[in-house]
């Protein structure tokens, strides 16, 4: 017999990684969700997390597994499902693929590129995005000058920007040539445009910003604009 606390049906669908809570509410109101064969239209119907007999579009919810993907995001795309200004979004990279509801895990700004995760599981996404327990994020950044060693040290010790103290976990020179350089910057938390803001405080301009790794997951040779599904081992390692 199922035991444990009850939650609203929409919240249960969300917590089980089947969709977002707002998506669940819409599905329920549209009559797409049944519990023990009966259509339920109340998103707040008391439901246990381990409730059996839930169907979505005639498919038992127990058979709808969590799905996680990685995308090599190109520059010029915004990380949102719908843009009020009509700009191209990262979802264009999934055109023609029937993946169901997925959402980005964190974001990369329009001018940034590289590794971006997507999932149907909000709880997994929260674990990846958690600033205290989530995995480190590694970036390769091309800048418009060759930073002095003390500037790299300052990135780690901390820089104030717009009233907030920002810092990198590590910052090192990958290579330099002429008037530009490539840096590797590792963040253990990612605030909005954090790397760009820190470098701007040092009067260093960003030419390219590429996220190359999240925890143990490497961008590798995945072509720009292409995506692939993560293995079960990769999913588990990221949230470890």
C-alpha positions in Angstrom: 0.0 0.0 0.0 1.3 3.5 -0.9 2.4 5.5 2.1 3.8 9.0 2.5 2.6 12.6 2.3 0.3 13.8 -0.4 0.9 16.7 -2.8 -1.0 18.3 -5.6 -1.1 16.2 -8.8 0.7 18.8 -10.8 3.5 19.0 -8.2 3.9 15.2 -8.2 4.3 15.1 -12.0 6.9 17.9 -11.8 8.8 16.3 -8.9 8.9 13.0 -10.8 10.7 14.8 -13.6 7.9 14.4 -16.2 7.4 18.1 -16.9 7.4 21.5 -15.3 4.7 22.3 -12.8 3.1 24.8 -15.2 3.1 22.3 -18.0 1.6 19.7 -15.6 -1.2 22.1 -14.7 -1.9 22.7 -18.4 -2.0 19.0 -19.2 -4.3 18.3 -16.3 -6.8 21.0 -17.3 -6.7 19.8 -20.9 -7.9 16.3 -19.7 -4.6 14.6 -20.7 -4.0 13.1 -17.3 -5.8 10.1 -15.8 -5.5 8.5 -12.4 -6.7 4.9 -12.2 -8.5 5.4 -15.4 -10.4 8.5 -14.5 -9.6 11.9 -16.1 -8.5 14.4 -13.4 -8.8 18.1 -14.1 -7.8 19.4 -10.7 -4.0 20.2 -10.5 -4.3 20.2 -6.7 -5.8 16.7 -6.4 -4.0 15.1 -3.4 -1.5 12.6 -4.8 1.4 10.6 -3.3 4.8 10.8 -5.0 4.8 7.1 -5.6 1.2 7.0 -6.7 0.6 4.2 -9.3 -2.0 4.4 -12.0 -1.1 7.8 -13.4 -1.4 8.1 -17.2 -0.5 10.9 -19.5 -1.9 10.7 -23.0 -2.7 7.0 -22.3 0.9 6.2 -21.3 1.6 5.1 -17.8 3.7 7.8 -16.1 6.0 5.1 -14.6 7.3 4.4 -18.1 8.1 8.0 -18.9 11.8 8.1 -18.0 13.8 11.2 -17.1 15.7 12.4 -20.2 18.8 14.6 -20.2 20.7 16.1 -23.1 23.8 18.1 -23.9 23.9 20.7 -26.6 26.9 22.6 -28.1 25.2 26.0 -28.1 26.2 28.3 -31.0 26.6 32.0 -30.5 23.6 34.2 -31.3 20.9 32.0 -29.7 19.1 33.0 -26.5 18.5 30.4 -23.8 14.8 30.6 -23.5 11.8 28.7 -25.0 10.1 31.9 -26.4 11.7 35.3 -26.9 9.5 38.3 -26.9 11.8 40.1 -29.3 11.6 37.3 -31.9 15.3 36.2 -31.6 16.3 32.7 -32.4 16.4 30.4 -29.3 18.4 27.3 -28.4 15.3 25.2 -29.0 15.9 25.7 -32.8 18.7 23.2 -32.4 16.1 20.5 -31.5 13.8 21.2 -34.5 12.3 18.0 -35.8 13.2 16.0 -32.7 10.2 14.7 -30.7 11.8 15.0 -27.2 8.7 16.1 -25.2 9.1 18.8 -22.6 12.7 19.7 -21.8 14.2 22.8 -20.2 17.7 24.2 -20.0 19.8 23.7 -16.9 21.1 27.2 -16.2 21.9 29.3 -19.2 24.5 30.7 -21.5 24.0 34.3 -22.7 23.4 35.1 -26.4 27.1 35.8 -27.1 28.4 32.7 -25.3 28.7 29.2 -26.7 29.5 25.6 -25.7 28.1 23.0 -23.3 24.4 23.5 -22.3 22.4 20.9 -20.5 18.6 20.2 -21.0 16.4 17.9 -19.0 12.8 16.8 -18.3 13.6 16.5 -14.6 13.5 19.8 -12.6 14.9 18.1 -9.5 18.0 16.9 -11.4 18.3 20.4 -12.9 18.2 21.9 -9.4 21.0 19.6 -8.2 23.2 20.6 -11.1 22.5 24.3 -10.6 23.0 24.2 -6.8 25.8 26.7 -6.0 27.0 24.7 -3.0 26.7 21.1 -4.2 26.5 21.4 -8.0 29.5 20.5 -10.2 32.1 23.1 -11.3 31.8 24.7 -14.7 34.9 25.2 -16.9 35.1 28.0 -19.5 37.7 28.8 -22.2 37.7 32.6 -22.7 39.4 34.5 -25.4 40.2 38.1 -24.2 41.4 41.2 -26.0 44.8 41.5 -24.2 47.3 39.4 -22.3 46.3 39.7 -18.6 49.0 40.2 -16.0 49.5 37.4 -13.4 48.1 39.6 -10.7 44.9 40.1 -12.7 44.4 36.3 -12.8 45.0 36.2 -9.0 42.3 39.0 -8.6 39.8 36.9 -10.4 40.1 34.2 -7.8 40.4 36.5 -4.7 37.3 38.4 -5.7 36.1 41.4 -7.6 33.1 43.7 -6.7 30.7 44.3 -9.5 27.4 46.2 -9.1 27.5 45.7 -5.3 28.2 41.9 -5.5 31.4 40.2 -4.8 32.3 37.8 -7.6 35.1 35.3 -7.8 36.3 32.3 -9.8 37.4 29.0 -8.3 40.5 29.2 -10.6 41.9 31.2 -13.5 44.9 30.4 -15.6 46.5 31.2 -18.9 46.0 28.6 -21.6 48.0 30.4 -24.3 48.7 33.9 -25.6 49.8 35.5 -28.8 50.2 39.0 -29.9 47.5 41.1 -28.3 45.0 38.4 -27.3 45.0 35.4 -24.9 42.9 32.4 -24.0 42.1 31.8 -20.4 40.6 28.8 -18.5 38.2 30.0 -15.8 36.5 27.6 -13.5 33.3 28.6 -11.6 31.7 26.8 -8.7 28.7 29.0 -9.0 27.4 30.9 -12.0 25.9 34.3 -11.6 24.4 36.3 -14.4 27.2 37.1 -16.9 29.7 36.5 -14.1 32.9 36.1 -16.2 32.1 39.0 -18.4 31.4 41.2 -15.4 34.6 40.2 -13.6 36.8 40.8 -16.6 35.1 44.1 -17.4 36.1 45.3 -13.9 39.7 44.7 -15.0 39.2 46.5 -18.3 39.5 43.2 -20.2 37.2 42.6 -23.1 35.8 39.1 -24.0 36.1 38.0 -27.6 34.8 34.5 -27.2 33.4 32.6 -24.2 33.0 28.8 -24.4 31.8 26.5 -21.7 33.8 23.3 -22.2 32.9 21.2 -19.2 30.3 20.8 -16.4 31.8 18.5 -13.7 33.1 15.4 -15.4 31.1 16.0 -18.6 33.2 17.4 -21.4 32.0 19.2 -24.5 34.5 17.2 -26.5 34.0 16.9 -30.2 30.3 17.5 -30.3 29.7 19.7 -33.4 28.4 23.2 -32.9 24.6 23.3 -32.9 24.4 19.5 -32.4 23.1 17.6 -29.3 23.1 14.1 -27.8 21.4 12.3 -25.0 23.4 11.7 -21.9 24.0 8.1 -20.7 22.7 7.0 -17.3 26.3 7.0 -16.0 26.8 10.6 -17.1 23.5 11.7 -15.5 24.4 10.1 -12.2 27.9 11.5 -12.2 26.8 15.0 -12.7 24.4 15.0 -9.8 26.8 13.0 -7.5 
